[in-house]
Amino acid sequence: MLVFSGCLSVNTSVHPAANESVVFEEFTVNEPWASNHVWVNTTLRSTPAASNVTTISVIQENGQAFSTHQITSGETSVFLALPTNQNVTIVASNTANSTTIEKTNVSVAGSDN
């Protein structure tokens, strides 16, 4: 017997609050459904700012870190785990010199099933 707990969200989508970003070019949902998180393929821009990113952190509405992803030099596509049905802040930073390069707000939506 297989038992699932929690809600299942279908038709998941990610919407950035602003279109202009020096780091992020595109957010694409990688799966049509999600439980507590959805995997999003994030494309990084070919900018000097984006090439300096070493870490991307996902911060929930309550201020808690949801996930942190290490970025290697030259990486242009990153899979991020984002919590479903929340507004989150994605923080691109350079851990070598402790600087925040960009903060981007996105909403992660889905229909509860």
C-alpha positions as CSV (number, residue, x, y, z in Angstrom):
1,M,0.0,0.0,0.0
2,L,1.3,3.4,-0.9
3,V,0.3,6.4,1.3
4,F,0.8,10.0,0.6
5,S,0.5,12.8,3.1
6,G,-0.1,16.5,2.4
7,C,-1.6,18.3,-0.6
8,L,-0.8,17.7,-4.2
9,S,-0.5,20.8,-6.4
10,V,-1.1,20.5,-10.2
11,N,-0.4,22.9,-13.0
12,T,2.4,24.4,-11.1
13,S,4.0,27.7,-12.3
14,V,6.6,30.3,-11.3
15,H,6.1,34.0,-11.9
16,P,8.9,36.5,-11.2
17,A,7.7,39.8,-9.7
18,A,10.0,41.8,-12.1
19,N,11.1,41.2,-15.6
20,E,14.5,42.9,-15.4
21,S,17.1,40.8,-13.8
22,V,20.9,40.9,-14.1
23,V,21.2,37.2,-13.0
24,F,18.1,35.3,-13.9
25,E,16.9,34.9,-17.5
26,E,14.1,32.4,-17.2
27,F,12.3,30.1,-14.7
28,T,10.7,27.0,-16.1
29,V,8.7,24.5,-14.1
30,N,10.1,21.0,-14.7
31,E,7.1,18.9,-13.5
32,P,3.3,19.3,-13.9
33,W,2.6,18.5,-10.2
34,A,4.3,19.0,-6.8
35,S,3.8,18.2,-3.2
36,N,5.8,20.4,-0.8
37,H,8.2,21.7,-3.5
38,V,8.5,22.1,-7.2
39,W,11.7,21.7,-9.2
40,V,12.3,24.7,-11.4
41,N,15.0,25.0,-14.1
42,T,16.5,28.4,-13.8
43,T,18.5,29.9,-16.7
44,L,21.2,32.3,-15.7
45,R,22.0,35.3,-18.0
46,S,25.3,35.8,-19.7
47,T,26.3,38.9,-17.7
48,P,29.3,39.7,-15.5
49,A,26.9,39.7,-12.5
50,A,25.6,36.3,-13.2
51,S,29.1,34.9,-13.7
52,N,30.0,35.9,-10.2
53,V,27.2,33.9,-8.5
54,T,28.4,31.1,-6.4
55,T,25.3,30.4,-4.3
56,I,21.5,30.7,-4.8
57,S,19.3,30.6,-1.7
58,V,15.5,30.3,-1.6
59,I,14.0,32.2,1.3
60,Q,10.4,31.5,2.3
61,E,7.8,34.1,3.3
62,N,8.5,33.5,6.9
63,G,12.2,34.3,6.4
64,Q,13.4,30.8,6.7
65,A,15.8,29.3,4.2
66,F,14.0,26.6,2.1
67,S,17.0,25.5,-0.1
68,T,20.5,26.5,-1.0
69,H,22.2,25.6,-4.2
70,Q,25.9,25.9,-5.0
71,I,26.8,27.2,-8.5
72,T,30.0,26.3,-10.4
73,S,31.8,28.8,-12.6
74,G,30.3,28.8,-16.1
75,E,27.0,27.1,-15.1
76,T,24.1,28.6,-17.0
77,S,21.2,26.3,-15.9
78,V,20.4,25.4,-12.3
79,F,17.6,23.3,-10.8
80,L,16.0,25.0,-7.8
81,A,13.6,23.5,-5.3
82,L,10.9,26.1,-4.5
83,P,8.1,25.7,-2.0
84,T,4.7,25.4,-3.7
85,N,2.0,28.0,-3.3
86,Q,4.3,30.7,-1.7
87,N,6.0,33.9,-2.5
88,V,9.7,33.4,-2.1
89,T,12.9,35.5,-2.5
90,I,15.7,34.0,-4.5
91,V,19.0,35.4,-3.4
92,A,22.0,35.2,-5.7
93,S,25.3,35.7,-3.9
94,N,29.0,35.4,-4.1
95,T,30.2,33.5,-1.0
96,A,33.9,34.2,-1.7
97,N,33.5,38.0,-1.0
98,S,30.2,37.8,1.0
99,T,28.2,39.9,-1.4
100,T,24.6,39.7,-2.5
101,I,24.4,40.1,-6.2
102,E,20.6,40.1,-6.6
103,K,17.3,39.4,-4.8
104,T,14.4,38.3,-7.0
105,N,10.9,37.8,-5.7
106,V,8.8,35.0,-7.4
107,S,5.5,33.4,-6.7
108,V,5.1,29.7,-7.0
109,A,1.5,28.7,-7.8
110,G,-0.5,25.5,-8.3
111,S,-4.0,24.2,-8.1
112,D,-4.5,22.0,-5.0
113,N,-5.8,18.6,-5.7
